[in-house]
Amino acid sequence: YPSISLKQAREVADKRLGDMLKEGHEIASNKKGITFGEYMLSDKYLRWSRTNRPAHQSIMDNLMNVIPTWIHRKQLKLFTNEDFEKFVEERLLGKGYDKKVKASTINRNLNNIRSVFRHAYDNREIDENPMDRFSNLKETQPKEKLSLTNDERKRLVMMARDRTLPQADTRRHMELFIELGLSTGMRNGELVWDARNKSRGNK
């Protein structure tokens, strides 16, 4: 960088970091202290992640592709709130990324980062967890939509009645359920009766 894009530079740096680890640059040989990237790719952390998290692969992809190289290269014991604030600011402004993201996305990134620090702390690789002093962003809850507009109701009914759509004949009953739900406000569990209701003694 800048002879190549920042994203390409990060990809090259991440690949070289991974190659170093594969070639035998073990954590114990790092006298200056364990870096975030080294610990994240260590057998100890990966083994724990694979056995404890169903979303292991997506989390690791996020850590590799979204978390910037400067975080990967920094020693775990040297992180402060300023580092996490810098990461949040870069994500909010879209600095070094394709676009800006929402607070909820940044919080997911922070939780993935936090898992590395938590594991390192629990395994006594660091004396304290720096993320214990850093909170996630506050997320503004979108206003709950309580009902469909009149136009949305009409279009939903028209869609249910449209016999030209694929498999329309196999779901002709949906028109009745949609009309009944719109007219009464009943939920799916109230509209649909099955054997489970009978076993509970419902009528």
C-alpha positions as CSV (number, residue, x, y, z in Angstrom):
1,Y,0.0,0.0,0.0
2,P,-0.5,2.5,-1.8
3,S,0.8,0.6,-4.8
4,I,-2.1,-1.9,-4.2
5,S,-5.4,-1.2,-2.5
6,L,-5.6,-1.3,1.3
7,K,-7.9,-4.3,1.1
8,Q,-5.3,-6.2,-1.0
9,A,-2.5,-5.1,1.3
10,R,-4.4,-6.5,4.3
11,E,-5.0,-9.8,2.4
12,V,-1.3,-10.2,1.6
13,A,-0.3,-9.4,5.2
14,D,-2.9,-11.9,6.6
15,K,-1.6,-14.6,4.2
16,R,2.0,-14.0,5.2
17,L,1.0,-14.1,8.9
18,G,-0.7,-17.4,8.3
19,D,2.3,-18.8,6.4
20,M,4.6,-17.8,9.2
21,L,2.5,-19.7,11.7
22,K,2.3,-22.8,9.5
23,E,6.1,-22.8,9.0
24,G,6.6,-23.3,12.7
25,H,6.8,-19.8,14.2
26,E,5.2,-20.9,17.5
27,I,3.7,-18.6,20.1
28,A,6.3,-19.6,22.7
29,S,9.1,-18.4,20.5
30,N,7.7,-14.8,20.5
31,K,9.8,-13.1,23.2
32,K,8.1,-9.8,22.7
33,G,4.7,-11.2,23.6
34,I,1.9,-13.0,21.9
35,T,0.1,-11.0,19.1
36,F,-3.6,-11.0,18.6
37,G,-3.2,-12.8,15.2
38,E,-0.8,-15.4,16.6
39,Y,-3.1,-16.3,19.4
40,M,-6.2,-16.3,17.1
41,L,-4.6,-18.8,14.8
42,S,-3.1,-21.0,17.6
43,D,-4.1,-24.6,18.0
44,K,-5.3,-23.9,21.5
45,Y,-7.8,-21.2,20.4
46,L,-8.9,-22.9,17.2
47,R,-9.5,-26.2,19.0
48,W,-11.7,-24.4,21.6
49,S,-13.6,-22.5,18.8
50,R,-14.3,-25.6,16.7
51,T,-15.7,-27.6,19.6
52,N,-17.7,-24.8,21.3
53,R,-19.1,-22.7,18.6
54,P,-21.4,-23.9,15.8
55,A,-20.6,-20.7,13.8
56,H,-16.8,-21.3,14.2
57,Q,-16.0,-20.9,10.5
58,S,-18.0,-17.7,9.9
59,I,-16.5,-16.2,13.1
60,M,-12.9,-17.1,11.9
61,D,-13.7,-15.7,8.5
62,N,-14.8,-12.5,10.1
63,L,-11.7,-12.2,12.3
64,M,-9.5,-12.8,9.3
65,N,-11.2,-10.6,6.7
66,V,-12.7,-7.8,8.7
67,I,-10.4,-7.2,11.7
68,P,-7.6,-5.0,10.4
69,T,-3.9,-6.1,10.2
70,W,-2.8,-3.6,12.8
71,I,-4.9,-5.5,15.4
72,H,-3.5,-8.8,14.3
73,R,0.0,-7.6,14.7
74,K,-0.4,-6.0,18.1
75,Q,0.6,-7.8,21.3
76,L,-2.4,-8.9,23.4
77,K,-1.0,-7.3,26.5
78,L,-0.6,-3.9,24.9
79,F,-4.2,-3.3,23.9
80,T,-6.1,-0.4,25.5
81,N,-9.5,1.2,25.1
82,E,-8.0,3.6,22.5
83,D,-7.3,0.6,20.2
84,F,-11.0,-0.6,20.3
85,E,-12.2,3.0,19.9
86,K,-10.0,3.4,16.8
87,F,-11.4,0.1,15.4
88,V,-15.0,1.3,16.0
89,E,-14.4,4.7,14.5
90,E,-12.9,3.1,11.3
91,R,-15.9,0.8,10.9
92,L,-18.4,3.6,11.5
93,L,-16.6,5.9,9.0
94,G,-15.9,3.1,6.5
95,K,-12.2,3.9,6.7
96,G,-10.3,1.1,5.0
97,Y,-13.5,-0.8,4.3
98,D,-15.9,-0.9,1.3
99,K,-18.7,0.9,3.2
100,K,-19.9,2.1,6.5
101,V,-21.8,-0.4,8.7
102,K,-24.4,-0.4,11.4
103,A,-23.8,-0.5,15.2
104,S,-25.1,-4.1,15.3
105,T,-22.5,-5.2,12.8
106,I,-19.7,-3.6,14.7
107,N,-20.9,-5.2,17.9
108,R,-20.7,-8.6,16.3
109,N,-17.1,-7.7,15.2
110,L,-16.3,-6.7,18.8
111,N,-17.8,-9.9,20.2
112,N,-15.6,-11.9,17.9
113,I,-12.5,-9.9,19.0
114,R,-13.6,-10.2,22.7
115,S,-13.7,-14.0,22.4
116,V,-10.0,-14.1,21.6
117,F,-9.1,-11.9,24.6
118,R,-11.4,-13.9,26.9
119,H,-9.9,-17.2,25.9
120,A,-6.3,-15.8,26.2
121,Y,-7.2,-14.4,29.7
122,D,-8.9,-17.7,30.8
123,N,-5.8,-19.6,29.7
124,R,-3.4,-17.2,31.5
125,E,-1.8,-15.9,28.4
126,I,-2.5,-12.4,29.6
127,D,-2.8,-11.0,33.1
128,E,-6.0,-9.0,32.4
129,N,-8.6,-8.8,29.7
130,P,-8.5,-5.3,28.2
131,M,-12.0,-5.7,26.7
132,D,-13.5,-5.9,30.2
133,R,-13.2,-2.1,30.2
134,F,-14.8,-1.7,26.8
135,S,-18.5,-1.8,26.1
136,N,-20.4,-2.5,22.9
137,L,-22.1,0.3,21.0
138,K,-25.7,1.2,21.9
139,E,-28.1,-0.1,19.2
140,T,-31.1,2.0,18.3
141,Q,-34.1,-0.3,18.1
142,P,-36.1,0.2,14.9
143,K,-39.7,1.2,15.5
144,E,-41.9,-1.9,15.6
145,K,-44.3,-2.3,12.7
146,L,-47.6,-3.3,14.2
147,S,-49.6,-3.9,11.1
148,L,-49.7,-3.8,7.3
149,T,-50.8,-0.7,5.4
150,N,-54.0,-0.8,3.4
151,D,-51.9,-1.0,0.2
152,E,-49.8,-3.9,1.6
153,R,-53.0,-5.8,2.7
154,K,-54.4,-5.5,-0.8
155,R,-51.3,-6.6,-2.5
156,L,-50.9,-9.6,-0.2
157,V,-54.5,-10.7,-0.9
158,M,-54.0,-10.2,-4.7
159,M,-50.8,-12.3,-4.5
160,A,-52.7,-15.1,-2.7
161,R,-55.4,-15.1,-5.4
162,D,-53.1,-15.0,-8.4
163,R,-53.5,-18.4,-10.1
164,T,-50.8,-17.7,-12.6
165,L,-48.0,-18.0,-10.1
166,P,-46.0,-21.3,-9.9
167,Q,-47.6,-23.9,-7.6
168,A,-50.7,-21.7,-7.1
169,D,-53.0,-24.7,-7.2
170,T,-51.2,-26.4,-4.3
171,R,-51.6,-23.4,-2.0
172,R,-55.1,-22.2,-2.8
173,H,-56.0,-22.5,0.9
174,M,-53.6,-19.7,1.7
175,E,-56.1,-17.1,0.5
176,L,-58.5,-18.2,3.2
177,F,-55.9,-18.1,5.9
178,I,-54.6,-14.7,4.8
179,E,-58.1,-13.2,4.7
180,L,-58.9,-14.7,8.1
181,G,-55.7,-13.5,9.7
182,L,-56.1,-10.0,8.3
183,S,-59.7,-9.8,9.4
184,T,-59.3,-11.2,12.9
185,G,-55.7,-10.5,13.8
186,M,-55.1,-14.1,14.8
187,R,-51.5,-15.4,14.7
188,N,-50.2,-18.5,12.9
189,G,-50.5,-20.6,16.0
190,E,-54.2,-19.6,16.4
191,L,-54.9,-20.1,12.7
192,V,-53.3,-23.5,12.4
193,W,-54.6,-26.5,14.4
194,D,-52.7,-29.8,14.5
195,A,-52.2,-32.9,16.6
196,R,-50.1,-30.9,19.1
197,N,-53.0,-28.8,20.1
198,K,-55.1,-31.9,20.7
199,S,-52.5,-33.4,22.9
200,R,-52.5,-30.3,25.1
201,G,-56.3,-30.6,25.5
202,N,-57.1,-27.5,23.3
203,K,-60.3,-27.4,21.4
